């Protein structure tokens, strides 16, 4: 995820903050975000008409970064 976000914001790498600091900043949300969930959308796609709007996380994070950019003043 860090590589995808770094690419999205035009950086080679992001340096993650230490776990203790992240827990202090985010509380229990950090544990939820930090946990690795090996899931697939295959079954959901099979039983519904849903299709993802982006092909992978790198594309998704790039879109999020582009939407969040503030235009430079002229």
N, C-alpha and C positions, 0 to 999 in steps of 0.2 A: 504494500500500500504506500509506503514512504516513497518508493521509486516512482510510482504513478503520480502521486501528488507533486513530487519534485519536478517531474517532466511537465506537468500541467502548468506550473508557475514559472517555467523556464529555468530551472536550476538542475544541476547535475545530481546533487544529493541534498537531502535535508538531514539535519542532525536532530534526532529525537531527544526530548528532554528526559532526564533521569526519572525512573519509575516513581520514586518518592515524591518528586516535585509534581509530576502528572497527577498522582493520587491526591495531593494537597489541592491542586487546582480544580480537578474534575470530580473528586469524591468517588462514589461507587460507579459512576458512569464510565470511569477509566477502565475498570475491570471488565465491564460489558463490552467496551470498544476494543480492548486489548486481546480479548479471548479469540482464539482461532476457531471459526465455525466452518467446518467442511460441509457445505450444503450445495445442492444442485437445484436448478429451476426446471430440470427435465420433466419431472412428474407434473408440475403445475402447468407447463406448456402442453403436455399430453391431454389433460382433462379440461383445458380452457382454450380460449382463443388468444390468450395473452402472448405477446412477443416482446422481448426487450427492445428498448429504443436505442440503446448503444451496444456495440459489439463486445466491449470489455471495459475493465476498470480504468485503463489508461485513457480511453476515449471519454468516459464519463467524468473523470476528474478534470480533464482538460476543459470540457464543457462547463463544469461548475466554476472553474477558475476564470474562464472567459466571461461568464455571466456576472461574476463578482467584481470584475475590474471596474474601477471608476475612470471615466474619461479624463484625459489630461486637459488642463485648462489651456485655452489658446493664448 
